[in-house]
């Protein structure tokens, strides 16, 4: 089996299974590996259908595109790199998914600072490893979460992030040099 070219990823499940998508590989953009995506979406299978998702630090768009392929109702992609945003937009057009997605070229931390009109059921949080963005994003992540939401987090091995108050790990695993997991926020009080 030959390796995929740099700048190309494969959607591994759902409606667009095996479709190849181009992404901008500059600036160290690294799609979540296939076997990690498979595990994560196996974990999310009971809740991805119809879910409102947020793909922060979208990079290649692999996680958000995979969510759409598997039946997510809506995905908002947030990415600051212009070339990456252009490629995600091209993929959404090519897959015919523009009616279930929004693409925002901007700062992911600013996205968390705005109060969303609707909260998200699933958030994908995978910033560049060599930055402090994961810790900073975790400080404000609970503001965008719906009741019983799941947050996917990816980090380099041996650097497990501290979760915000009232959050608990649901699952976590390591695959090679990548560690990843899902956590949820335990909402206090009753729903409004």
VEXNU-408352 format. One record per atom (N, C-alpha, C): x, y, z; residue in three letters. Coordinates in steps of 0.2 Angstrom, whole numbers, padded with zeros to 4 digits, always signed. Example, Ala and Ser with C-alpha at 12.3 -4.5 7.8 and 13.67 -1.06 7.14 Angstrom:
<atoms>
+0066-0028+0039ALA +0062-0022+0039ALA +0066-0016+0039ALA +0064-0011+0035SER +0068-0005+0036SER +0064+0000+0039SER 
</atoms>
This chain:
<atoms>
+0004-0006+0000UNK +0000+0000+0000UNK +0004+0006+0000UNK +0003+0011-0004UNK +0007+0017-0005UNK +0005+0022+0000UNK +0010+0026+0002UNK +0008+0032+0007UNK +0004+0037+0003UNK +0000+0041+0006UNK -0004+0046+0003UNK +0001+0052+0002UNK +0000+0056-0003UNK +0004+0062-0004UNK +0003+0067+0002UNK +0009+0070+0003UNK +0008+0076+0008UNK +0003+0081+0006UNK -0001+0083+0010UNK -0007+0087+0008UNK -0013+0084+0006UNK -0014+0078+0007UNK -0020+0074+0006UNK -0022+0070+0012UNK -0028+0070+0013UNK -0031+0065+0018UNK -0037+0061+0016UNK -0039+0056+0019UNK -0044+0052+0017UNK -0049+0052+0022UNK -0056+0053+0020UNK -0061+0052+0025UNK -0062+0045+0026UNK -0063+0043+0032UNK -0062+0035+0034UNK -0069+0032+0035UNK -0075+0036+0036UNK -0081+0033+0037UNK -0087+0037+0035UNK -0093+0034+0034UNK -0099+0038+0033UNK -0100+0039+0026UNK -0104+0044+0024UNK -0106+0045+0017UNK -0101+0046+0012UNK -0095+0049+0014UNK -0090+0051+0010UNK -0084+0046+0011UNK -0085+0040+0014UNK -0080+0036+0015UNK -0075+0035+0009UNK -0069+0035+0010UNK -0063+0034+0006UNK -0062+0040+0001UNK -0066+0045+0002UNK -0065+0051-0003UNK -0058+0054+0000UNK -0054+0057-0005UNK -0048+0060-0003UNK -0049+0068-0004UNK -0046+0071+0001UNK -0047+0078+0001UNK -0040+0082+0002UNK -0039+0087-0002UNK -0033+0090-0001UNK -0033+0095+0004UNK -0027+0096+0008UNK -0027+0101+0013UNK -0020+0105+0012UNK -0020+0111+0015UNK -0013+0114+0015UNK -0009+0112+0021UNK -0003+0109+0019UNK +0001+0106+0023UNK +0006+0111+0026UNK +0006+0117+0025UNK +0011+0122+0027UNK +0010+0123+0035UNK +0015+0126+0038UNK +0014+0128+0045UNK +0013+0122+0050UNK +0016+0116+0048UNK +0015+0110+0052UNK +0008+0107+0053UNK +0004+0109+0048UNK -0003+0106+0049UNK -0003+0098+0048UNK -0005+0095+0053UNK -0005+0088+0053UNK -0012+0085+0055UNK -0015+0082+0050UNK -0022+0079+0051UNK -0022+0074+0056UNK -0027+0073+0060UNK -0027+0068+0065UNK -0026+0061+0061UNK -0022+0057+0064UNK -0021+0050+0060UNK -0027+0046+0059UNK -0028+0042+0054UNK -0034+0038+0052UNK -0036+0034+0058UNK -0031+0030+0061UNK -0033+0026+0067UNK -0036+0029+0073UNK -0033+0035+0074UNK -0035+0039+0080UNK -0042+0042+0078UNK -0043+0044+0072UNK -0050+0047+0070UNK -0055+0041+0070UNK -0053+0035+0068UNK -0058+0029+0069UNK -0060+0028+0076UNK -0055+0028+0080UNK -0057+0027+0087UNK -0061+0032+0090UNK -0060+0039+0089UNK -0064+0044+0091UNK -0071+0044+0089UNK -0072+0042+0082UNK -0078+0042+0079UNK -0082+0036+0082UNK -0079+0031+0083UNK -0082+0025+0086UNK -0085+0027+0093UNK -0081+0031+0097UNK -0083+0033+0104UNK -0089+0038+0103UNK -0089+0042+0097UNK -0094+0047+0096UNK -0100+0045+0093UNK -0100+0038+0090UNK -0105+0036+0086UNK -0112+0037+0089UNK -0114+0036+0095UNK -0120+0037+0098UNK -0123+0044+0098UNK -0118+0049+0097UNK -0120+0056+0097UNK -0119+0060+0092UNK -0116+0057+0086UNK -0113+0062+0081UNK -0119+0063+0076UNK -0124+0059+0075UNK -0129+0060+0070UNK -0133+0066+0072UNK -0134+0071+0068UNK -0138+0077+0069UNK -0134+0082+0074UNK -0128+0081+0077UNK -0125+0085+0082UNK -0122+0091+0079UNK -0122+0097+0083UNK -0119+0103+0081UNK -0112+0103+0084UNK -0107+0104+0079UNK -0100+0103+0081UNK -0096+0109+0079UNK -0091+0110+0083UNK -0086+0115+0082UNK -0079+0112+0081UNK -0076+0114+0076UNK -0069+0111+0074UNK -0065+0117+0075UNK -0062+0118+0081UNK -0057+0124+0083UNK -0050+0122+0080UNK -0046+0127+0078UNK -0040+0126+0076UNK -0040+0120+0070UNK -0045+0121+0065UNK -0047+0116+0061UNK -0041+0113+0057UNK -0036+0117+0055UNK -0030+0115+0051UNK -0032+0112+0044UNK -0032+0105+0044UNK -0034+0102+0038UNK -0041+0101+0037UNK -0045+0102+0042UNK -0052+0101+0042UNK -0054+0093+0043UNK -0049+0089+0044UNK -0051+0082+0045UNK -0056+0080+0050UNK -0056+0082+0056UNK -0061+0080+0061UNK -0068+0083+0059UNK -0069+0089+0057UNK -0075+0092+0055UNK -0078+0089+0049UNK -0074+0087+0044UNK -0076+0084+0038UNK -0078+0077+0039UNK -0075+0073+0044UNK -0077+0067+0046UNK -0083+0067+0049UNK -0084+0072+0054UNK -0091+0072+0057UNK -0096+0073+0052UNK -0096+0078+0047UNK -0101+0079+0042UNK -0102+0072+0038UNK -0097+0069+0037UNK -0098+0062+0033UNK -0102+0057+0037UNK -0101+0058+0044UNK -0105+0053+0048UNK -0111+0055+0050UNK -0114+0061+0048UNK -0121+0063+0049UNK -0121+0069+0054UNK -0116+0072+0056UNK -0117+0078+0060UNK -0122+0083+0056UNK -0126+0086+0060UNK -0131+0091+0057UNK -0127+0098+0055UNK -0122+0100+0059UNK -0119+0106+0057UNK -0112+0106+0060UNK -0107+0109+0056UNK -0100+0110+0059UNK -0098+0117+0057UNK -0095+0120+0062UNK -0092+0127+0061UNK -0085+0125+0062UNK -0081+0127+0056UNK -0074+0127+0056UNK -0071+0133+0058UNK -0066+0134+0062UNK -0062+0140+0064UNK -0055+0138+0063UNK -0052+0143+0059UNK -0045+0142+0057UNK -0042+0149+0055UNK -0036+0150+0058UNK -0033+0156+0056UNK -0029+0157+0050UNK -0026+0151+0048UNK -0022+0151+0042UNK -0026+0152+0035UNK -0025+0157+0031UNK -0029+0158+0025UNK -0028+0152+0020UNK -0023+0149+0019UNK -0022+0144+0014UNK -0026+0138+0017UNK -0026+0136+0023UNK -0030+0131+0026UNK -0037+0132+0025UNK -0039+0138+0027UNK -0047+0140+0026UNK -0049+0139+0019UNK -0045+0141+0014UNK -0046+0140+0007UNK -0047+0133+0005UNK -0043+0129+0007UNK -0043+0122+0006UNK -0049+0118+0009UNK -0051+0120+0015UNK -0057+0118+0019UNK -0063+0120+0015UNK -0063+0126+0013UNK -0069+0129+0008UNK -0070+0125+0002UNK -0064+0123-0001UNK -0064+0119-0007UNK -0067+0112-0006UNK -0065+0109-0001UNK -0067+0102+0001UNK -0075+0103+0002UNK -0077+0108+0006UNK -0084+0108+0007UNK -0088+0109+0001UNK -0086+0113-0004UNK -0089+0114-0010UNK -0089+0107-0014UNK -0083+0104-0014UNK -0083+0098-0018UNK -0087+0092-0015UNK -0088+0092-0009UNK -0092+0087-0006UNK -0099+0089-0005UNK -0101+0095-0007UNK -0108+0097-0007UNK -0111+0098+0000UNK -0106+0100+0005UNK -0108+0101+0012UNK -0109+0108+0014UNK -0109+0113+0010UNK -0109+0120+0012UNK -0116+0122+0016UNK -0121+0118+0015UNK -0127+0119+0018UNK -0127+0117+0025UNK -0122+0113+0027UNK -0122+0110+0034UNK -0115+0113+0038UNK -0112+0118+0035UNK -0106+0120+0038UNK -0105+0128+0037UNK -0101+0130+0042UNK -0099+0137+0042UNK -0091+0137+0042UNK -0088+0141+0039UNK -0081+0142+0039UNK -0079+0149+0041UNK -0075+0149+0046UNK -0073+0156+0049UNK -0066+0156+0049UNK -0063+0161+0046UNK -0056+0163+0045UNK -0055+0167+0051UNK -0052+0165+0057UNK -0051+0169+0062UNK -0048+0165+0068UNK -0047+0169+0074UNK -0044+0166+0080UNK -0048+0162+0084UNK -0046+0156+0085UNK -0050+0151+0089UNK -0052+0153+0096UNK -0047+0157+0099UNK -0048+0159+0106UNK -0053+0165+0106UNK -0053+0169+0101UNK -0058+0174+0100UNK -0065+0171+0099UNK -0065+0165+0096UNK -0072+0162+0095UNK -0075+0159+0101UNK -0070+0157+0106UNK -0073+0155+0112UNK -0075+0160+0117UNK -0072+0166+0116UNK -0074+0172+0120UNK -0081+0175+0118UNK -0083+0174+0112UNK -0090+0176+0110UNK -0095+0171+0113UNK -0101+0173+0115UNK -0106+0169+0118UNK -0110+0167+0112UNK -0110+0160+0110UNK -0114+0158+0104UNK -0121+0158+0106UNK -0125+0159+0100UNK -0132+0159+0101UNK -0134+0152+0102UNK -0131+0147+0099UNK -0133+0140+0101UNK -0126+0136+0103UNK -0127+0132+0108UNK -0121+0129+0110UNK -0119+0122+0106UNK -0113+0119+0107UNK -0111+0114+0103UNK -0112+0107+0107UNK -0113+0102+0103UNK -0114+0095+0106UNK -0107+0092+0106UNK -0103+0093+0101UNK -0096+0090+0100UNK -0091+0096+0098UNK -0086+0096+0102UNK -0081+0101+0100UNK -0074+0097+0099UNK -0071+0099+0093UNK -0064+0096+0092UNK -0059+0101+0093UNK -0054+0099+0098UNK -0049+0104+0100UNK -0042+0101+0099UNK -0039+0103+0094UNK -0033+0100+0092UNK -0028+0106+0089UNK -0026+0110+0094UNK -0021+0116+0092UNK -0014+0113+0090UNK -0010+0117+0087UNK -0003+0115+0086UNK +0000+0113+0093UNK +0004+0108+0093UNK +0007+0105+0099UNK +0012+0110+0102UNK +0016+0113+0098UNK +0021+0118+0101UNK +0019+0124+0102UNK +0013+0125+0105UNK +0010+0131+0107UNK +0007+0130+0114UNK +0004+0136+0117UNK +0001+0136+0123UNK -0007+0136+0122UNK -0009+0135+0116UNK -0016+0137+0114UNK -0021+0132+0117UNK -0019+0125+0118UNK -0023+0121+0121UNK -0025+0123+0128UNK -0020+0124+0132UNK -0022+0127+0139UNK -0026+0133+0139UNK -0025+0138+0135UNK -0029+0144+0134UNK -0036+0142+0132UNK -0037+0138+0127UNK -0043+0136+0125UNK -0047+0132+0130UNK -0044+0128+0134UNK -0048+0124+0139UNK -0050+0129+0144UNK -0047+0135+0146UNK -0050+0140+0151UNK -0057+0142+0149UNK -0059+0142+0143UNK -0065+0145+0141UNK -0070+0141+0137UNK -0068+0134+0136UNK -0072+0130+0132UNK -0079+0128+0135UNK -0080+0128+0141UNK -0086+0126+0144UNK -0092+0131+0142UNK -0090+0138+0140UNK -0095+0143+0138UNK -0099+0141+0132UNK -0096+0136+0128UNK -0099+0135+0121UNK -0102+0128+0121UNK -0102+0124+0127UNK -0104+0117+0127UNK -0112+0117+0129UNK -0115+0113+0125UNK -0122+0111+0126UNK -0122+0106+0132UNK -0128+0105+0135UNK -0129+0099+0140UNK -0126+0093+0137UNK -0122+0089+0141UNK -0119+0083+0140UNK -0115+0083+0133UNK -0112+0088+0132UNK -0107+0089+0126UNK -0101+0084+0127UNK -0098+0083+0122UNK -0091+0080+0122UNK -0086+0084+0119UNK -0080+0084+0122UNK -0075+0088+0119UNK -0069+0083+0117UNK -0067+0083+0111UNK -0061+0079+0109UNK -0055+0083+0110UNK -0050+0081+0113UNK -0043+0084+0114UNK -0038+0079+0112UNK -0033+0082+0108UNK -0027+0079+0106UNK -0021+0082+0109UNK -0016+0078+0111UNK -0010+0081+0114UNK -0004+0077+0113UNK +0002+0079+0113UNK +0008+0075+0113UNK +0009+0071+0119UNK +0011+0065+0118UNK +0012+0060+0123UNK +0015+0063+0129UNK +0013+0061+0135UNK +0015+0063+0141UNK +0014+0070+0143UNK +0009+0073+0140UNK +0008+0080+0142UNK +0000+0081+0142UNK -0003+0077+0146UNK -0010+0077+0147UNK -0012+0083+0150UNK -0017+0087+0147UNK -0019+0093+0149UNK -0024+0093+0155UNK -0023+0098+0159UNK -0028+0099+0165UNK -0034+0101+0163UNK -0040+0098+0165UNK -0046+0100+0163UNK -0049+0106+0167UNK -0054+0110+0164UNK -0057+0115+0168UNK -0061+0112+0174UNK -0063+0116+0178UNK -0067+0114+0184UNK -0074+0111+0181UNK -0076+0106+0185UNK -0082+0103+0183UNK -0082+0099+0177UNK -0076+0097+0175UNK -0076+0093+0169UNK -0072+0086+0170UNK -0074+0081+0167UNK -0072+0074+0168UNK -0070+0071+0162UNK -0065+0067+0162UNK -0063+0062+0156UNK -0068+0057+0155UNK -0070+0056+0149UNK -0075+0050+0148UNK -0071+0044+0145UNK -0066+0046+0141UNK -0062+0041+0138UNK -0055+0044+0136UNK -0050+0040+0136UNK -0043+0043+0133UNK -0039+0037+0131UNK -0034+0038+0127UNK -0030+0033+0124UNK -0024+0036+0121UNK -0019+0032+0120UNK -0013+0034+0116UNK -0012+0030+0110UNK -0009+0033+0105UNK -0008+0029+0099UNK -0001+0032+0096UNK +0004+0028+0097UNK +0011+0031+0095UNK +0013+0037+0099UNK +0014+0042+0096UNK +0016+0048+0099UNK +0010+0053+0101UNK +0004+0051+0099UNK -0002+0055+0100UNK -0006+0052+0106UNK -0008+0057+0110UNK -0013+0055+0115UNK -0019+0059+0114UNK -0025+0056+0116UNK -0031+0059+0114UNK -0037+0057+0119UNK -0042+0061+0119UNK -0047+0059+0124UNK -0053+0063+0123UNK -0059+0061+0126UNK -0065+0064+0126UNK -0066+0066+0133UNK -0069+0072+0134UNK -0071+0074+0141UNK -0078+0078+0141UNK -0081+0078+0146UNK -0088+0081+0146UNK -0088+0086+0152UNK -0092+0091+0152UNK -0093+0096+0157UNK -0099+0094+0161UNK -0099+0094+0167UNK -0104+0092+0172UNK -0108+0099+0174UNK -0113+0100+0170UNK -0117+0106+0172UNK -0120+0106+0179UNK -0120+0112+0182UNK -0122+0113+0189UNK -0129+0116+0188UNK -0134+0113+0192UNK -0141+0116+0192UNK -0145+0113+0186UNK -0151+0115+0186UNK -0155+0113+0180UNK -0155+0117+0174UNK -0158+0114+0169UNK -0158+0118+0162UNK -0163+0124+0163UNK -0161+0129+0159UNK -0165+0135+0159UNK -0171+0134+0154UNK 
</atoms>
